[in-house]
Amino acid sequence: MNLPQKSTQNLVKGKLSHRWRVRSRLILSILFASIVSVLLPSWFSLSTRILCIWNTGMISFLVATWSLMLQAKPKTMRHNAQSEDEGRLVILSLITAAACASTLAIAFILREAKGQEVNIVISHVILAVVTIVGSWLLVHTIFAMHYAHEYYQDHQTQSDLKAGGLDFPEDIEPDYWDFLYFSFVIGMTSQVSDVQITSRSLRRLSLFHSILSFFFNTAIVAMSINIIAGLIQ
């Protein structure tokens, strides 16, 4: 009688521990961003300060997330799918919106660099490039994690024929690398490749991802033109 209770308690503790690890990545990112916000010189403009704080939190979150993804195995991903389910849509929406908003802030920072000294212009351009590349990586990394947890979430309730909503060729238990591949292919081409979608929910999510990627990539091209124009002038 004690064994089921102990196993249940261990499962609950494992889920709580994993939820803490998930939230700790966000807390750690916010902490680093807060420290940088205090250390930034007072003469920095508001847009420059916002982008510096955003980039610090973004890079911290990417490093922590990629470290987790590179170490996770399919068995671990399946076990943790349920515990990461709560609030992930909110996190996905907030981070995607923040990443898109950060690209809009680049226009302001490049406008401030016009007519300034060469070293100031170069520093502004570097900050803009870091924001563009980092935001692009962040959006598709978040989508990769979302696809992974949707897959293993569906895999717990659907039959093996559905394969959790995504059919990876010759891959029964995909890991994060597979989901990164799927996500970044959509991010670069706004379409899927050799991975078949067998779930309505993931098909809708992929449609939203493709539309977002199209406009996001268009914004990146526009910002890149502004960066080049800033360098020439």
C-alpha positions in Angstrom: 0.0 0.0 0.0 2.9 2.3 0.7 4.5 1.8 -2.7 1.8 3.4 -4.8 1.7 6.4 -2.4 5.5 6.8 -2.6 5.4 6.6 -6.4 2.7 9.1 -6.6 4.5 11.4 -4.2 7.7 11.1 -6.3 5.8 11.9 -9.5 4.3 15.0 -7.9 7.7 16.1 -6.6 9.2 15.5 -10.0 6.5 17.6 -11.7 6.9 20.4 -9.2 10.7 20.2 -9.6 10.4 20.4 -13.4 8.0 23.3 -13.2 10.4 25.2 -11.0 13.2 24.5 -13.5 11.0 25.9 -16.3 10.1 29.0 -14.4 13.7 29.4 -13.1 14.8 30.1 -16.7 12.5 33.0 -16.9 13.3 34.2 -13.4 17.1 34.0 -14.2 16.6 35.9 -17.4 14.6 38.6 -15.7 17.3 38.8 -12.9 20.1 39.3 -15.4 18.1 41.9 -17.3 17.3 43.7 -14.1 21.0 43.8 -13.1 21.9 45.2 -16.5 19.2 47.9 -16.3 20.8 49.1 -13.0 24.4 49.1 -14.4 23.6 50.9 -17.7 24.9 54.4 -17.9 22.4 57.1 -17.2 23.1 58.9 -20.5 21.8 56.0 -22.6 18.6 56.9 -24.5 15.4 55.1 -23.6 15.3 53.0 -26.7 19.0 52.0 -26.2 18.3 51.0 -22.6 15.2 48.9 -23.6 17.1 47.0 -26.3 20.1 46.4 -24.0 17.8 45.0 -21.3 15.8 43.0 -23.8 18.9 41.5 -25.3 20.3 40.5 -21.9 17.2 38.7 -20.9 16.8 37.1 -24.4 20.4 35.8 -24.5 20.1 34.5 -20.9 16.9 32.6 -21.8 18.3 31.2 -25.0 21.4 29.9 -23.3 19.4 28.3 -20.5 16.8 26.8 -22.9 19.4 25.5 -25.4 21.3 23.9 -22.6 18.2 22.1 -21.5 17.3 21.1 -25.1 20.7 19.7 -25.9 20.7 17.5 -22.7 17.0 16.3 -22.9 16.2 12.8 -24.1 12.9 11.7 -25.7 12.0 9.8 -22.4 12.6 12.9 -20.4 10.6 15.1 -22.8 7.7 12.7 -22.7 7.8 12.6 -18.9 7.9 16.4 -18.6 5.3 17.3 -21.2 2.4 17.4 -18.8 4.2 19.5 -16.2 5.2 22.1 -18.8 1.7 22.4 -20.2 0.3 25.0 -17.9 0.9 28.6 -19.0 3.0 27.7 -22.1 0.5 29.4 -24.4 0.8 32.6 -22.4 4.6 32.4 -22.4 4.6 31.7 -26.2 2.3 34.7 -26.9 4.3 37.0 -24.6 7.7 36.1 -25.9 6.6 36.2 -29.6 5.0 39.6 -29.1 8.1 40.9 -27.3 10.4 39.6 -30.0 8.3 41.2 -32.7 8.1 44.5 -30.7 11.9 44.5 -30.3 12.3 44.7 -34.1 10.2 47.8 -34.1 12.4 49.4 -31.5 15.4 49.0 -33.9 13.9 51.7 -36.2 14.1 54.2 -33.3 17.7 53.3 -32.4 18.9 53.6 -36.0 17.2 56.9 -36.3 19.1 58.1 -33.2 22.4 57.1 -34.8 22.0 59.3 -37.9 24.4 62.2 -37.9 26.5 60.8 -35.0 30.1 59.8 -34.9 31.2 56.6 -36.6 31.8 54.6 -33.4 28.3 55.5 -32.2 26.7 54.5 -35.5 28.6 51.1 -35.4 27.6 50.4 -31.8 24.0 51.1 -32.7 24.1 48.9 -35.7 25.7 46.0 -33.7 23.0 46.4 -31.1 20.3 46.3 -33.8 21.9 43.2 -35.4 22.0 41.3 -32.1 18.4 42.2 -31.5 17.3 41.0 -34.9 19.2 37.7 -34.8 18.4 37.0 -31.2 14.7 37.7 -31.6 14.6 35.5 -34.6 16.3 32.6 -32.8 14.1 33.1 -29.7 10.8 33.0 -31.6 11.6 29.7 -33.4 13.2 28.1 -30.4 10.0 28.8 -28.4 8.0 27.3 -31.3 10.3 24.2 -31.3 9.6 23.7 -27.6 5.9 24.2 -28.1 5.8 21.6 -31.0 7.7 19.2 -28.8 5.3 19.4 -25.9 2.3 19.3 -28.1 3.7 16.2 -29.7 4.3 14.3 -26.5 1.1 15.7 -25.0 -0.9 14.2 -27.9 1.1 11.0 -27.7 -0.3 10.3 -24.3 -3.9 10.3 -25.5 -3.9 9.5 -29.2 -3.1 6.2 -30.9 0.3 5.4 -32.4 -1.2 6.0 -35.9 -1.4 9.7 -35.1 2.2 9.7 -33.9 1.6 12.7 -31.6 0.6 15.0 -34.5 3.9 15.0 -36.4 5.3 12.2 -38.5 9.1 12.3 -38.6 10.6 10.0 -41.3 12.3 6.9 -39.7 12.1 8.5 -36.2 9.7 7.1 -33.6 11.0 9.1 -30.7 12.1 12.5 -31.9 14.2 14.7 -29.7 14.5 18.5 -29.5 16.9 18.5 -32.5 14.0 17.1 -34.6 11.6 19.8 -33.4 14.2 22.5 -33.9 14.6 21.3 -37.5 10.9 21.4 -38.0 10.5 24.8 -36.4 13.4 26.5 -38.1 12.5 25.2 -41.6 9.1 26.9 -41.1 10.9 29.9 -39.8 13.1 30.2 -42.9 10.7 29.0 -45.6 7.2 29.5 -44.1 6.4 25.9 -45.1 7.0 22.4 -43.9 9.5 20.0 -45.4 9.6 16.2 -45.1 7.8 16.1 -41.7 4.1 15.4 -42.1 1.5 17.0 -39.8 -1.2 14.6 -38.7 -2.9 16.7 -36.0 -5.4 19.4 -36.5 -4.1 21.4 -33.5 -0.5 21.3 -34.8 -1.7 22.1 -38.3 -3.3 25.3 -37.0 -0.2 26.1 -34.9 2.0 25.6 -38.0 -0.2 27.9 -40.0 0.1 30.6 -37.4 3.9 30.0 -37.2 4.2 30.2 -41.0 2.2 33.5 -41.2 4.2 35.0 -38.3 7.5 33.9 -39.9 6.6 35.5 -43.2 5.9 38.9 -41.6 8.8 38.5 -39.2 11.3 37.8 -42.1 9.9 40.7 -44.1 10.5 43.0 -41.1 14.0 41.6 -40.8 14.7 42.4 -44.5 13.4 45.9 -44.0 15.5 46.5 -40.9 18.5 45.1 -42.7 18.1 47.6 -45.5 17.9 50.4 -42.8 21.1 49.1 -41.3 22.9 49.1 -44.6 21.6 52.6 -45.3 22.9 53.7 -41.9 26.3 52.3 -42.7 26.5 54.0 -46.1 25.4 57.5 -44.8 
